[in-house]
Amino acid sequence: MKRLWLLTLSLLLLVPSCNSADKADSGAAPKELKLAFVTNNNSDFWTIARKGMEKADNELADVSAEFKIDSDGTAAEQKRIVDDLLTRGVDGIAISPVDPQNQTPLINDAARKALIFTQDSDAPDSDRACYVGTDNVAAGRQAGELIKEVLPSGGKIMLFVGKLDARNAQERIQGIKEVLNGTKVEIIDVRTDDTDSARAKSNAADTIVKYSDIKALVGLWSYNGPAILSAVKDAKRVGQIKIVTFDEAEDTLAGIREGAIYGTVVQQPFEFGYQAIKLMAQALKGDKSFIPENKQIIVPTLVVNKANVDEFSTKLNGLLGK
C-alpha cells in the first residue's frame, strides 16, 4: 500500500513538469521557412533582384532566403537547381523559367512539393501559384513608342535577345510589333545569343556590316544594351544608328547620358526579389488573399531617357547601397 501511495505521488509530481513543457512548446519559435529565388541567367540585372531578396530576408525573422543563379542560362541547369532545392526540403521557389512551355512539367512537379512562384518570365499554363513581374507586352509597347520617337521617318531595325523561348522575350516582341504596325519601321529579324554577351556584341556587329542602311538596333534583355553600344562605337556609327534597349545596366545608363542610347525600358528587379520572398512567406503562413484572379502581380515599368537618367540612377544607387 505504501508503495502504491509513493507511485501515485510520483506521478502527480510529474504533472506540473509536463504542463511546463507544453507551455514551453507553445511559445517556441515558429518554423523557419526556406525560400529560394532562381534566375534565368547570370547577367548583372539579377544583382538588383538579389538586393530586393536580401531586404525581404532581413525583414522576416522566420525566413531563410537563398539566391540561385542559372550560370549558363539553360533549362537543364534550372532543373538541376530546382531538383537540388526540393531535395533539401525548400518550402518555396520563385523562378524565372528559361523555356516556360517546355518547363511546365518541371514546374508542375515542383508545385506538388513546394510553393512555386514565377518571376520575370511567367509560365501561365503551369501550376505556379502566382507570377510577380513585368507586364512584358506593355513594356514592349513602351519600347515600340521609343522606336517611333527616334525614327519618325521609319527605317530598318533589328531586335536582339537571349532566347526566343522565354515568354518575356515573346511578349516584348509582341508589344513592339503592335505599336509599329502601320508605321514605316521595318523589323528585319530577331537575333538570339543564348545569353552570351560576346555573341550578343557579335550579332550587333554583323548586323551593322550586313545592313548598311540599318537605322536602329533594339536590345530586349539587360546585357544587350551594352553589347549593342559597344558594337556601334567600334563601327564609329554613334548617332547614326539609334539604340533602344531594356533594363538598367550601368553601361546602358552611361550610354543614355552621352546620347549614344536613345532610351531604355526599365523593370523593377529589386521588387521582383523583395515581393517574391515576402509574398511567398505570406502564402506559406496561410494567407493567399493577395493573389488576384489572374494570378499575376504586375510590377510597373518605366522609360528612362536623357531627361530622367540622373534621377533614376540616384534612386537605383540608393537601392544598391552605393
NORUR-V194949 format. One line per field, one symbol per residue. phi: phi as a letter, one per 40 degrees, with the letter a starting at -180 (. if undefined). A space follows every 10 residues. Layout:
phi->???
//
This chain:
phi->.ccccccccc cccccdcccc cccccccccc cccbbabbcb abccdcdccc ccccccdccb cbbbbbbbbc cbgbcccccc ccdcccccgc cabbbbccbd cccdcccccc ccbacbbbag bcbcccccca bbiccccccc cccccccccc bccghcbbbb acaccccccc cccdcccdcc dgcccbccab bbbffbcccc cccccccccc bcccbabbbc bdccddccdc cccccfbcgc bcbbabgbdd ccccccdcgc bcabcbcbdd cdcccdcccc ccccchbbcc ccdcfbbcbc bacbbccbcc cccccccccc gc
//
